[in-house]
Amino acid sequence: MQEKGSISIHTENIFPIIKKFLYSDHEIFLRELVSNAVDATQKLKSLGQLGEFKGELGELKVKVSVDKEARTITISDRGLGMTGEEIKKYINQIAFSGATEFVEKYKEKDAAAKDQIIGQFGLGFYSAFMVAKEVEIFSKSYKDDTEGAHWVCDGSTEFSLETTDKADRGTDVVLHVAEDSDEFLEPQRLKGILTKYCKFLPIEIEFEGEIINQTAPIWTKQPSELTDEDYVKFYQELYPFSEAPLFWIHLNVDYPFNLTGILYFPKVKDELQFQRNKIQLYSRQVFITDEVKDVVPEFLMLLHGVIDSPDIPLNVSRSFLQADASVRKINTYITKKVADKLSSLYKQDRAGFEEKWSDIGLFVKYGMLSDEKFYDKAKDFALVQNVAGKYFTLSEYQEFVQASQKDKNEQTVVLYTTDAEAQHGFVQAATDRGYDVLKLDGPLDSHFIGQLEQKLEKTTFKRVDADTIGKLIEKDEAAESVLSDDDKTKLQDLFKQAISNEQMHVQVEALSPQDAPVIITLPEFMRRMKDMQRAGGGGGMAMFGSLPDSYTVSINANHPVAQRVLHADAEAGQKLARQAYDLALLAQNMLKGEALTQFVKRSADLLAAE
């Protein structure tokens, strides 16, 4: 007996609207239909385990096949199956009424409306009409004494339903592919979609005689069942050409939300050009997306791996919603798990943690800068390294330098270098005084320094070349100058004439005779603003990038060169002053072009004169 009917909706033809809204993701039809087949199969397995289904389960797999000549794609399962009445209920009524509600709500809106929640409308089955001009269902329920049912719909609101002879339980969904969807008749295209979305489904998926999935990926197992080799092997399956990961975190929680997964720390080094979107999001082992923004905290987008949660609300493209409470809880949970893992690695193996720091320091600093709760946990295991290569925690370092590096205002001054080789002279001057110097040469360190100054009490950071060493850490005892005030003024004027550059602010200082005769520095404030601007400080920082550099030129009153300049005749004094200034420029790698050529010539003349 055949029954014909019309699905009760207000819109004459719902499918073009569905197609329009889903068009950007039209390959998902296969994911949806295979997922439905897997669900039906798993439900039958559960009934068997509960004793409610006493028949033979037999081979349980989902088969996908394509017939290019007949222009059909078929998805077959041996799951629960449906009676004719159940098809009317689940396909015509529940799913279609949801589709109707969706269309009525969003048909007046533009394509952006597809980002609204629509998982609740049960549209999965109807995604078939994105590629099919007609869809058939052949189904037989697992229940005894039921007849097979055959349902047909051509993309209008009309359907037909009749009984049919079907030997085995389960469902076959047959798609008659539309002319504009020929690509989906190509086996390689279908295999690509199945591999992308169905690679880890819990029921075997067969396509062209080949099982294309692993039914029990390692994130579904308990950590106690797995070895390090298992984790590394799985990582290499996900990222075939990557170096082995540093370590990993196995996520497994069932309250107050369900979440499993494995997050890997890859080798990143100190680079900001890292690859994001390496974490894959699954829902019940179905691949959803690799855009996990909001589910995973921003600073952990650098991690690799897999997250699987049925509690993330999905929309048409199966991306998710930032506002959802469960998403926020998952985000917080992942942050805590990562912090706990890093803390335990630090406590259990400090030496091993230090070895990994060059790789993981970027994650940790990024996290501390972007997440206050993470900062609170990470401050106890975040490391800094000095120029001698020794690592300290933040509290260890404060204790290490506070006795020798307190200034007259009781501020602890942390000296740092951003390039130990280029700033070697300044580092040497600091270490000669018994001071310690940190290496802060990473891409986030200019921001990190600013945060530490806010967080650490009575602590300030100064780059070693931001001033002369006596002024970087000012003590109560002031160095005595061998020059009179008149000589200082005369020396300052002589150097101003020799330098003749308004960007260079000349001052005479009482430094050690062992210090250089002339020292050029860029004040900490100016340098820091420029560093932040270069590191991407945003609109407010942009103005500092265009400000002219304003250097301080410190003339060492206690160096023998000062005496020679003062007591030479005018021409010789100018030459000596210029030579000492050019040496200071050379030390800062600032002597270039014509000035460098003249310096070399003048140096040769001075050597010849000797």
Buried (B, 14 or more C-beta within 10 A) or exposed (E): EEEEEEBEBEBEEBBEBBBEBBEEBBBBBBBBBBBBBBBBBBBBBEBBEEEEBEEEBEEBBBBBBBEEEEBBBBBBBBBBBBBBEBBBEBBBEEBBBBBBBBBBEBEEEEEEBBEBBBBEBBBBBBBBBBBBBBBBBBBBBBEEEBBBBBBBBBBEBEBBBBBBEBEEBBBBBBBBBBEEBEEBBEEEBBBEBBBBBBBBBBBBBBBEEEEBBBBEBBBBBEEEEBEEEEBBEBBBEBBEEBEEBBBBBBBBBEEEBBBBBBBBBBEBEBEEEEEEEBBBBBBBBBBBBEBBBBBBBBBBBBBBBBBBBBBBBBBBBBBBBEEBEBBEBBBEBBBEBBBEBBBEBBEEEBEEBBEBBBBBBBBBBBBBBBBEEBBEBBBBBBBBBBBEEEBBBBEEBBEBBBEEBBBEEEBBBBBBBBEBEBBBBBBBBBBEBEBBBBBBBBBBBBBBBBBBEEEBEEBBBBBBBBBBBBBBBBEEEEBEBEBEEEBBEBBBEBBBBBBEEEEBEBEBBBBBEEBBBBBBBBBBEBBBBBBBBEBEBEEEBEEBEEEEEEBBBBBBBBBEBBBBBBEBEEEEBBBBBBBBBBBBBBBBEBBEEEBBEEBEEBEEEEEEEE
